[in-house]
Amino acid sequence: MKVPFLDLRVTDQDERRELLDAYARVLDHGRLVMGPEVEELENKIADDCHRRFCISVGSGTDAVYLGLRALGIGPGQEVITTSLSWIATANAIALTGATPVFADIGNDLNISAESVEGLITNNTAAIVSVNYTGRVADNDVLERVAMDHGLVLVEDASQSYGARLDERPSGAFGALSAMSHNPMKVFGATGEAGSVVVDDPALAEKLIELRYNGTIGRETCVVPSLNGRMDTVQAAALLIRRSGLPQLLEARRKNAAFYTQVLQEFVTLPAIDERHKDVFYTFTIRSSQRDNLRSHLEERGIETKIQHPLLMPQQPAYTGSRGSWVQAEQLVNQVLCIPVHEKLTQEQLEYVADSIAAFGDTRVS
């Protein structure tokens, strides 16, 4: 049996027809960039995230980068972020001219507020928290840390659309929240797309300015910036997929619940508690024999991922960075993501679980 880690094909004929019809409407009205579907999508995302404004952008990297720029982050300042994330997080910080500083993580693989507090200096201007694996980080604690030290908190909610911490949705924390909507995300388009959600109207206006080459009225450039606008066809796709998002998230949670029930004696499972309602962007197990287990699963046709084998401060571009990542260095050698996507059949889920069980107990303390 073959079990793909993700299946990005559009195999549902109803969804395929809806997407093609939406693309046709965009081609008919001809507003291929920033068309009417973009504004409709922005309003819906803002509502979902309990924010006043949503500013659509071209990608998740655009979202973090332009969000930091709008907050005035730049040269001479430091921004503390997690050590475990895709490199785009650090790159977005560095491209503003600021210096990324890397904090350690907890057993839930999210940024440690305690580690963050120990890294704050007079040069620290902001904290970028990443909701890793689809679980909202302890952003309520980080909000208090930021307030106590006169910093701004940016929530990178790319992996967690639809997740909650207590009664607050992903996207509702910090001065702003940045999101990716690329096809791999739980709320994904059919290409690159991103969004930033904020409450401050002045900040929203600054983001609108920055996403169109730093111009006002599309003609007068007041600050150098990039073209970060969203293609209308991606907004149209996201509007279609938003309607099916509750069912998609329910399927992922059901799959995660199955794994949690049957794998607890064989691997260390993701942290689950009453405060967090995760969306399981990934189902990340921990194993004392991670590499051997991965080879065993690959031999059985089960595709897995290691996200990410190098911590961001271990990347050549960030050698010599300041920070603390002792626990992250240990955990990154134990983590393995197994398929949890919404297209898995019960037969595939059982095959994955049986294959892991056949390998034996590799739990870590």
ABEGO torsion letter per residue (X at the ends): XBBBABBABBABAAAAAAAAAAAAAAAAAGBABGBAAAAAAAAAAAAAAGBABBBBBABAAAAAAAAAAAAGBBBGBBBBBBABBBAAAAAAAAAAGBBBBBBBBBAAGBBBAAAAAAABBAABABBBBBBBGGBBBBAAAAAAAAAAAGBBBBBBAAAABGBBBEABBBGABEABBBBBABAABABBBABBBBBBBBABAAAAAAAAAAABGGBBGGABBABBBBBABBBAAAAAAAAAAAAAAAAAAAAAAAAAAAAAAAAAAABBBBBBBAABBBAGABBBBBBAAAAAAAAAAAAAGBBBBBOBABBAAABAAABGBBEBAAAAAAAAAABBBBBABAABBAAAAAAAAAAAAAAEBABBX
